[in-house]
Amino acid sequence: MDDETVFSDDPVAMALRWQGLGAKRLHVVDLDGAVEGRPANAEVIRRICAALTIPVQLGGGVRDLAGLERTLALGVDRVILGTLAAREPQTALEAARRFPLRVVIGIDARDGMVAVQGWTEQSKLHFLDAARGFDVPEVAAIVFTDIARDGMHSGPNLESTRRLCGEVSAPIIAAGGVHDLDDVRRLMEMAPLGLAGFITGRAIYEGTLDLGEALALVAQG
């Protein structure tokens, strides 16, 4: 949180920009909420959802069922549960059963171990063990983030992502380290293994990855 880069002071305009370039889904993280343990940017998120026609996926700060319901009421299509999933897996599973295919499990790992509370705390739970506990039909997807690579342009953690795809049947979404089209090509090779997609953020803001080119490449299969 002490090392941040502001790319825009208008999140709604930025969301419309990505939609206009062809994005089929928008991934949003409430960074303040992730650290504070409660959603902190509800009004901005509501305005983003109202402005877009594509679905919005949100993570950060949702730590109980009441918070999940309030977040969905903002117009969010899918909510990512990370800290809650690690600390109270049964509650997260109950959330997925109550709102089937609208809950995504977020697994953020550092050196193979799950980190929580906006990456400020390290658990003793291995990312593969965490994923196995959420391999149920009601879970929309599992987002796997390699913290060491996130925002570093160092390429995604292909080995760990491949291992994860081999361990569970739930759709896997990779995050962290995507830099350019070569990374996209490498990730696409895992589609037959169960990789449903990947999240890109810094790369498209800084221009090392052209979103339109990436979408065109994915569309070609």
C-alpha positions in Angstrom: 0.0 0.0 0.0 3.0 2.3 0.4 4.1 1.8 -3.2 1.2 2.8 -5.5 0.9 4.2 -9.0 -2.1 6.2 -9.9 -3.0 5.7 -13.6 -6.3 7.7 -13.5 -8.5 9.7 -11.1 -11.6 8.6 -13.0 -12.3 4.8 -12.5 -15.6 4.9 -14.4 -14.0 6.5 -17.5 -11.2 3.9 -17.3 -13.7 1.1 -17.1 -15.5 2.4 -20.1 -12.2 2.6 -22.0 -11.5 -1.1 -21.5 -15.1 -2.0 -22.4 -14.7 0.1 -25.5 -11.6 -1.8 -26.5 -13.5 -5.1 -26.4 -13.2 -6.4 -22.9 -15.9 -9.0 -22.1 -15.5 -8.7 -18.3 -14.0 -6.2 -16.0 -11.9 -7.2 -13.0 -11.9 -4.7 -10.2 -10.0 -4.8 -6.9 -11.0 -2.6 -3.9 -7.5 -2.2 -2.5 -8.6 -0.1 0.5 -11.2 -2.8 1.3 -8.6 -5.6 1.0 -6.5 -4.0 3.7 -9.3 -2.6 5.9 -11.3 -5.8 5.9 -14.5 -4.2 4.6 -15.6 -2.8 1.2 -14.4 0.8 1.1 -15.3 2.1 -2.4 -18.9 1.0 -2.7 -20.1 4.2 -4.5 -17.4 4.1 -7.2 -18.1 0.4 -7.8 -21.8 1.1 -8.1 -21.1 3.8 -10.7 -18.8 1.5 -12.6 -21.4 -1.3 -12.7 -24.2 1.2 -13.8 -22.0 2.6 -16.6 -21.0 -0.8 -18.1 -22.9 -3.4 -20.1 -20.2 -6.1 -19.5 -20.1 -8.0 -16.2 -17.9 -6.8 -13.3 -15.9 -9.1 -11.1 -14.9 -7.6 -7.7 -12.4 -8.5 -5.0 -11.3 -6.9 -1.9 -12.8 -6.5 1.6 -15.7 -9.0 1.4 -15.3 -11.0 4.7 -18.8 -12.3 5.5 -22.1 -13.2 3.9 -23.7 -9.9 4.6 -20.8 -8.1 2.9 -21.2 -10.4 -0.1 -24.9 -9.6 -0.4 -24.2 -5.9 -0.2 -21.6 -6.1 -2.9 -23.8 -8.1 -5.2 -26.5 -5.4 -4.7 -24.1 -2.8 -6.2 -24.6 -4.6 -9.5 -21.5 -6.7 -9.3 -21.7 -10.0 -11.3 -19.2 -12.1 -9.4 -17.4 -11.5 -6.0 -14.0 -12.8 -5.2 -13.5 -14.3 -1.7 -9.9 -14.5 -0.6 -9.2 -13.9 3.0 -12.6 -15.3 4.0 -11.9 -18.5 2.0 -8.6 -19.0 3.7 -9.8 -18.3 7.3 -13.4 -19.6 7.1 -13.6 -22.0 4.2 -17.0 -23.4 5.3 -18.5 -19.9 5.2 -17.1 -19.3 1.7 -18.5 -22.6 0.6 -21.9 -21.7 2.0 -21.6 -18.4 0.1 -21.0 -20.3 -3.1 -24.0 -22.6 -2.5 -26.2 -19.6 -1.7 -25.1 -17.7 -4.8 -24.1 -20.4 -7.3 -21.6 -19.3 -10.0 -21.4 -15.8 -8.5 -18.6 -16.5 -6.1 -15.0 -16.7 -7.2 -12.3 -18.1 -4.8 -9.2 -16.0 -4.7 -6.0 -17.7 -3.9 -3.0 -15.3 -3.5 0.3 -17.2 -2.9 3.8 -16.1 -1.9 6.4 -18.9 -2.1 3.5 -21.4 -2.5 1.7 -20.3 0.7 -1.6 -18.4 0.8 -1.4 -14.8 1.9 -4.4 -12.9 3.3 -5.6 -9.5 4.5 -4.5 -7.7 1.3 -1.3 -9.7 1.2 -0.2 -8.3 4.6 -0.4 -11.7 6.4 1.1 -15.1 5.5 -0.8 -18.3 6.3 0.5 -21.8 6.7 -1.9 -23.1 4.0 -0.4 -24.3 0.7 -2.2 -23.0 -2.4 -3.0 -26.5 -3.8 -4.6 -27.6 -0.5 -6.7 -24.4 -0.5 -7.8 -25.0 -4.1 -8.8 -28.6 -3.4 -11.2 -27.4 -0.7 -13.2 -25.3 -3.2 -13.4 -27.7 -6.1 -17.2 -27.7 -6.2 -19.7 -27.0 -9.0 -21.1 -23.9 -7.3 -17.8 -22.0 -7.4 -17.6 -19.9 -10.6 -13.8 -20.0 -10.8 -10.6 -19.9 -8.8 -8.3 -16.9 -9.3 -4.6 -17.8 -8.6 -2.2 -14.9 -8.1 1.5 -15.3 -7.6 2.2 -12.3 -5.4 5.9 -12.1 -6.3 5.0 -11.6 -9.9 2.0 -9.3 -9.7 2.8 -6.0 -11.4 6.4 -7.0 -12.0 6.2 -7.8 -15.8 8.2 -11.0 -15.0 5.8 -13.4 -16.7 3.1 -15.6 -15.1 4.0 -18.5 -12.8 3.4 -21.2 -15.5 4.6 -24.1 -13.4 2.3 -23.4 -10.4 -0.6 -22.5 -12.6 -0.2 -25.8 -14.5 -0.1 -27.8 -11.3 -3.2 -26.1 -10.1 -5.1 -26.9 -13.3 -4.1 -30.5 -12.8 -5.4 -30.7 -9.2 -8.9 -29.3 -9.6 -11.7 -29.3 -12.1 -12.9 -25.8 -11.3 -12.1 -23.2 -14.0 -8.7 -21.5 -13.2 -7.9 -17.8 -13.8 -4.3 -16.9 -13.7 -3.1 -13.5 -12.4 0.2 -11.9 -11.8 3.2 -11.2 -14.1 1.5 -11.0 -17.5 3.7 -8.7 -19.6 3.1 -9.2 -23.3 1.6 -11.3 -26.1 4.2 -14.0 -25.6 2.8 -14.5 -22.0 -0.7 -14.7 -23.5 0.4 -17.4 -25.9 2.0 -19.4 -23.1 -1.1 -19.2 -21.0 -3.3 -20.2 -23.9 -1.5 -23.5 -24.1 -3.0 -24.4 -20.8 -6.6 -23.9 -21.9 -7.1 -27.7 -22.5 -5.9 -28.2 -18.9 -8.7 -26.0 -17.5 -7.2 -22.5 -17.6 -10.3 -20.4 -18.3 -8.5 -17.0 -18.6 -6.1 -14.6 -17.1 -6.2 -11.2 -15.5 -4.1 -8.3 -16.8 -3.8 -4.9 -15.2 -0.5 -3.1 -15.1 0.6 -4.4 -18.5 -2.4 -2.8 -20.3 -2.0 0.4 -18.3 1.7 0.8 -19.1 1.3 -0.4 -22.7 3.5 -3.5 -22.8 0.3 -5.5 -23.7 -2.2 -4.1 -26.2 -5.7 -5.2 -25.0 -7.1 -5.3 -28.5 -4.3 -7.5 -29.8 -4.6 -9.8 -26.8 -8.3 -10.3 -27.3 -7.8 -10.9 -31.0 -5.2 -13.5 -30.2 -7.4 -15.3 -27.7 -10.3 -15.2 -30.1 -8.2 -17.1 -32.7 -7.8 -19.9 -30.2 
